[in-house]
Amino acid sequence: MVHTRWGHLNRNYSLWTSVQAFALDAHFLLEQIGRNQQQHFINFNGTAGIWRKSCILDAGNWEGDTLTEDLDLSYRAQLKQWKFVYLDQVVTPAELPITLSAIRSQQFRWNKGGAENFQKMIGRVLKSKNLSLKTKWNALIHLLNSTLFLNVLIVSVLSVPILFIKTQFTEFSLFFNLGSVFVLSTLIFFFCYWYVHRTIFGSGLLSFFNYSKRFILFYCLVIGFSIHNSVAVLEGHLGKKSAFVRTPKFNVGATEKNIQENKYKPQKISIYTLIELGFAFYFLFGLISAFKLISTGEFWLFPFHLLLFIGFSSISIFGLRQKY
């Protein structure tokens, strides 16, 4: 299989498409290149690639028991020692989803499918005698990457009561202070994504400033999708089956009328929008609590709660305004 890099025809269509492009660029310019260079498993992304028919048949053909059958086939083929080549210099134009319902359906499919493939493929990967320990470890993390959203949601929900616990039980302050080491993960993300941005848009002070704004926005919205994506991950790990929901395309020149008349448009507000609105108020409470606790305030989680509030409130407002 030969894979090419996705380009984005409608990167600048809206705030939402720019954030999606930002995230996908990291996948195609960092993850795919790194895995392919190190001869680890990469995945076909459903389009922008060419397969040998003999490879598909030898791997067992397409199977529909997961929502990401492209990832499934990719792993089965590479387990049979077929070689994949990734050409990052070849860009294939693609359209990003522009409505919230379309983004949700695509994210749900990708994240649930990732969890389903972990359950289906990880045993075969770990038992393979043809793979190095490094490749097995990389595959383990690759197949588990959608589970990140579940971890983010758990940490986020617990962060508000932890604010009160730390104030009441000062003898455990050392453990809470040690927990700040996880800030390093954000810094790692920041510098990795800067490399991707610099590759596409160039370096310089103005470029870095634009990148910083885009990164903060991306971070907020990724957190905001954590509820919806966590449900997808849980369903995938628990084996609950669901139908494949196609991501609607509108054409980059789509008008508002085209969007409103789209047959995939839901007729009512999503339950996730209402839940996300509730979470926005929950983290607003966390922000206010920082000023109320002890005489000097308790602001160590304030930046985190601010990002959570912006993320959940942005997505819920977007959902209420557009109703799809």
C-alpha positions as CSV (number, residue, x, y, z in Angstrom):
1,M,0.0,0.0,0.0
2,V,1.2,3.5,-0.9
3,H,-0.3,6.3,1.1
4,T,-0.2,10.1,0.4
5,R,-0.7,13.1,2.7
6,W,-4.1,14.7,3.0
7,G,-4.4,18.3,1.9
8,H,-7.4,20.4,3.0
9,L,-9.5,22.2,0.4
10,N,-11.5,24.1,3.0
11,R,-8.9,24.6,5.8
12,N,-9.9,28.3,6.1
13,Y,-13.7,27.7,5.8
14,S,-14.3,28.2,9.5
15,L,-12.8,28.0,12.9
16,W,-13.8,24.3,13.1
17,T,-12.2,23.3,9.8
18,S,-8.9,25.1,10.7
19,V,-8.8,23.2,14.0
20,Q,-9.4,19.9,12.2
21,A,-6.7,20.6,9.7
22,F,-4.4,21.5,12.6
23,A,-4.9,18.1,14.2
24,L,-4.8,16.1,10.9
25,D,-1.5,17.8,9.9
26,A,0.1,16.4,13.0
27,H,-1.0,12.9,12.1
28,F,0.2,13.1,8.5
29,L,3.4,15.1,9.1
30,L,4.5,13.7,12.4
31,E,2.9,10.3,13.3
32,Q,2.8,8.7,9.8
33,I,6.3,9.8,8.8
34,G,7.8,8.7,12.2
35,R,6.1,5.3,12.2
36,N,7.0,4.6,8.5
37,Q,10.6,5.7,8.9
38,Q,11.0,3.5,11.9
39,Q,9.3,0.6,10.1
40,H,6.5,0.5,12.6
41,F,2.9,-0.1,11.6
42,I,1.1,2.8,9.9
43,N,-2.6,2.8,9.0
44,F,-4.4,3.5,5.8
45,N,-6.7,6.5,6.4
46,G,-9.6,5.5,4.1
47,T,-8.5,7.5,1.1
48,A,-5.5,9.0,-0.7
49,G,-3.8,5.7,-1.1
50,I,-3.3,2.8,-3.5
51,W,-3.5,-0.9,-2.6
52,R,-2.3,-4.0,-4.4
53,K,-5.3,-6.3,-4.8
54,S,-3.1,-9.3,-3.9
55,C,-2.2,-7.6,-0.6
56,I,-5.9,-7.0,0.3
57,L,-6.8,-10.6,-0.5
58,D,-3.8,-12.1,1.2
59,A,-4.6,-10.1,4.4
60,G,-8.1,-11.6,4.4
61,N,-10.0,-8.9,2.4
62,W,-12.1,-6.2,3.9
63,E,-13.9,-7.0,7.1
64,G,-16.9,-5.0,8.5
65,D,-16.7,-5.9,12.2
66,T,-15.1,-2.6,13.2
67,L,-16.0,1.0,12.2
68,T,-12.5,1.6,11.0
69,E,-12.1,-1.3,8.5
70,D,-9.1,0.6,6.9
71,L,-7.1,0.4,10.2
72,D,-8.1,-3.2,10.6
73,L,-7.0,-4.2,7.1
74,S,-3.7,-2.2,7.6
75,Y,-2.8,-4.2,10.6
76,R,-3.7,-7.5,9.1
77,A,-1.7,-6.8,6.0
78,Q,1.4,-5.7,7.9
79,L,1.2,-8.7,10.2
80,K,1.5,-10.8,7.0
81,Q,4.7,-8.7,6.3
82,W,3.4,-6.6,3.5
83,K,5.3,-3.3,3.2
84,F,3.6,0.1,3.3
85,V,5.1,3.3,1.9
86,Y,4.1,6.8,3.0
87,L,4.8,9.7,0.6
88,D,4.4,12.9,2.6
89,Q,5.5,15.0,-0.4
90,V,2.5,13.9,-2.4
91,V,-0.6,15.9,-1.3
92,T,-4.1,14.6,-2.1
93,P,-6.9,17.3,-1.7
94,A,-9.7,16.4,0.7
95,E,-12.7,18.2,2.3
96,L,-13.1,18.6,6.0
97,P,-16.6,18.2,7.6
98,I,-18.1,21.7,8.3
99,T,-21.1,21.0,10.5
100,L,-21.0,19.8,14.2
101,S,-23.1,16.7,13.5
102,A,-20.7,15.8,10.7
103,I,-17.6,16.3,12.9
104,R,-19.3,14.3,15.7
105,S,-20.1,11.3,13.4
106,Q,-16.6,11.3,12.0
107,Q,-14.9,11.5,15.4
108,F,-17.2,8.9,16.8
109,R,-16.4,6.5,14.0
110,W,-12.6,7.0,14.3
111,N,-12.5,6.7,18.1
112,K,-14.8,3.8,18.5
113,G,-13.1,2.0,15.6
114,G,-9.7,2.6,17.2
115,A,-11.0,0.9,20.4
116,E,-12.6,-1.9,18.4
117,N,-9.3,-2.6,16.6
118,F,-7.4,-2.6,19.9
119,Q,-9.7,-5.4,21.1
120,K,-9.4,-7.2,17.8
121,M,-5.8,-6.8,16.9
122,I,-3.6,-6.3,19.9
123,G,-3.4,-10.1,20.8
124,R,-2.2,-10.9,17.3
125,V,0.4,-8.1,17.4
126,L,1.8,-9.2,20.8
127,K,1.9,-12.8,19.8
128,S,3.6,-12.2,16.4
129,K,7.1,-13.6,16.1
130,N,8.1,-11.4,13.2
131,L,7.8,-8.1,15.1
132,S,10.4,-6.4,17.3
133,L,9.6,-5.3,20.8
134,K,9.7,-1.7,19.7
135,T,7.2,-2.2,17.0
136,K,4.8,-4.1,19.3
137,W,5.1,-1.3,21.9
138,N,4.4,1.3,19.2
139,A,1.4,-0.6,17.9
140,L,0.0,-0.9,21.4
141,I,0.1,2.9,21.9
142,H,-1.2,3.4,18.3
143,L,-4.2,1.2,18.9
144,L,-4.9,2.8,22.3
145,N,-4.6,6.4,21.2
146,S,-8.4,7.1,21.0
147,T,-8.6,6.0,24.7
148,L,-6.8,9.3,25.5
149,F,-10.2,11.0,25.4
150,L,-11.5,8.8,28.2
151,N,-8.4,9.6,30.3
152,V,-8.9,13.3,29.7
153,L,-12.5,13.2,30.7
154,I,-11.8,11.3,33.9
155,V,-9.0,13.7,34.9
156,S,-11.2,16.7,34.0
157,V,-14.2,15.5,36.1
158,L,-12.0,14.7,39.1
159,S,-10.1,18.0,39.0
160,V,-12.9,20.1,40.6
161,P,-13.3,17.9,43.8
162,I,-9.5,17.6,44.0
163,L,-9.3,21.3,44.3
164,F,-11.3,21.0,47.5
165,I,-9.5,17.9,48.7
166,K,-6.1,19.6,48.5
167,T,-7.4,22.5,50.6
168,Q,-8.8,20.2,53.3
169,F,-6.0,17.8,53.5
170,T,-2.8,19.9,53.4
171,E,-0.7,16.9,54.5
172,F,-1.0,15.5,51.0
173,S,0.3,18.7,49.3
174,L,3.5,16.9,48.2
175,F,1.5,14.4,46.1
176,F,-0.5,17.2,44.5
177,N,2.6,19.1,43.7
178,L,4.2,16.0,42.2
179,G,1.1,15.7,40.0
180,S,2.2,18.9,38.2
181,V,4.7,16.9,36.3
182,F,1.9,16.1,33.9
183,V,2.2,19.7,32.6
184,L,5.2,18.3,30.7
185,S,2.8,16.4,28.4
186,T,1.3,19.7,27.3
187,L,4.7,21.1,26.6
188,I,5.6,18.0,24.5
189,F,2.4,18.4,22.5
190,F,3.2,22.1,22.1
191,F,6.7,21.6,20.6
192,C,5.6,18.7,18.5
193,Y,2.8,20.6,16.9
194,W,5.0,23.6,16.4
195,Y,7.3,21.4,14.2
196,V,4.3,20.6,12.1
197,H,3.1,24.2,11.8
198,R,6.6,25.4,11.0
199,T,6.8,22.8,8.2
200,I,3.7,24.1,6.5
201,F,3.6,27.8,7.3
202,G,7.3,28.6,8.0
203,S,9.0,29.9,11.2
204,G,9.3,33.4,12.5
205,L,7.8,35.4,15.3
206,L,4.4,36.1,13.5
207,S,4.1,32.4,12.6
208,F,4.8,31.3,16.1
209,F,2.2,33.8,17.5
210,N,-0.4,32.5,15.0
211,Y,0.6,28.9,15.9
212,S,0.2,29.6,19.7
213,K,-3.4,30.9,19.2
214,R,-4.3,27.9,17.0
215,F,-2.7,25.5,19.5
216,I,-4.7,26.9,22.5
217,L,-7.9,26.8,20.5
218,F,-7.2,23.2,19.3
219,Y,-6.5,22.2,22.9
220,C,-9.8,23.7,24.1
221,L,-11.9,22.0,21.5
222,V,-10.2,18.6,21.8
223,I,-11.1,18.7,25.5
224,G,-14.6,19.8,24.6
225,F,-15.1,16.7,22.5
226,S,-14.0,14.4,25.3
227,I,-17.5,13.4,26.4
228,H,-18.7,12.4,23.0
229,N,-15.5,10.6,22.1
230,S,-15.3,8.8,25.5
231,V,-18.7,7.3,24.8
232,A,-17.3,6.1,21.5
233,V,-14.2,4.6,23.1
234,L,-16.2,2.8,25.8
235,E,-18.6,1.3,23.3
236,G,-15.6,0.1,21.3
237,H,-13.9,-1.6,24.2
238,L,-17.2,-3.1,25.5
239,G,-18.1,-4.5,22.1
240,K,-21.3,-2.6,21.4
241,K,-22.0,-2.6,17.7
242,S,-23.3,0.4,15.8
243,A,-23.9,1.3,12.1
244,F,-21.3,3.1,9.9
245,V,-22.5,6.7,9.6
246,R,-21.1,8.4,6.6
247,T,-19.4,11.8,6.9
248,P,-21.5,14.2,4.7
249,K,-19.6,16.3,2.1
250,F,-20.9,19.7,1.0
251,N,-18.4,20.8,-1.7
252,V,-16.1,23.6,-0.7
253,G,-18.3,26.1,-2.5
254,A,-21.4,25.0,-0.4
255,T,-24.0,27.7,0.4
256,E,-26.0,28.0,3.6
257,K,-29.0,26.6,1.7
258,N,-27.0,23.5,0.8
259,I,-26.1,22.9,4.4
260,Q,-29.6,23.4,5.7
261,E,-31.1,21.0,3.1
262,N,-28.5,18.3,3.8
263,K,-30.3,15.0,4.3
264,Y,-28.0,14.1,7.2
265,K,-29.0,17.1,9.2
266,P,-30.6,16.0,12.6
267,Q,-34.0,17.4,13.4
268,K,-33.3,18.2,17.0
269,I,-30.6,19.3,19.3
270,S,-28.1,16.6,20.2
271,I,-28.2,15.3,23.8
272,Y,-24.4,15.7,23.8
273,T,-24.9,19.5,23.4
274,L,-26.9,19.7,26.5
275,I,-24.5,17.5,28.5
276,E,-21.6,19.7,27.3
277,L,-23.4,22.8,28.4
278,G,-23.8,21.2,31.8
279,F,-20.1,20.5,31.9
280,A,-19.3,24.1,30.9
281,F,-21.2,25.3,34.1
282,Y,-19.4,22.6,36.1
283,F,-16.0,24.0,35.2
284,L,-17.2,27.6,35.6
285,F,-17.9,26.5,39.2
286,G,-14.3,25.3,39.4
287,L,-13.1,28.7,38.2
288,I,-15.2,30.5,40.8
289,S,-14.1,28.1,43.5
290,A,-10.5,29.0,43.0
291,F,-11.2,32.5,44.3
292,K,-13.3,31.2,47.3
293,L,-10.8,28.6,48.7
294,I,-8.5,29.8,51.5
295,S,-7.6,33.5,52.0
296,T,-5.0,33.6,49.2
297,G,-7.0,31.6,46.6
298,E,-6.2,28.2,45.1
299,F,-5.2,28.8,41.4
300,W,-3.1,25.8,40.5
301,L,-5.9,24.3,38.4
302,F,-7.2,27.6,37.2
303,P,-5.6,27.4,33.7
304,F,-6.9,23.8,33.2
305,H,-10.4,24.7,34.3
306,L,-10.3,27.8,32.0
307,L,-9.5,25.6,29.0
308,L,-12.2,23.2,30.0
309,F,-14.8,25.9,30.3
310,I,-13.9,27.5,26.9
311,G,-13.9,24.1,25.2
312,F,-17.3,22.8,26.6
313,S,-19.0,26.2,26.3
314,S,-17.8,26.7,22.7
315,I,-19.0,23.3,21.5
316,S,-22.4,23.6,23.3
317,I,-23.0,27.1,22.0
318,F,-22.1,26.0,18.5
319,G,-24.5,23.1,18.9
320,L,-27.4,25.3,20.2
321,R,-26.9,27.9,17.5
322,Q,-26.7,25.5,14.5
323,K,-28.9,22.7,15.9
324,Y,-26.8,20.1,13.9
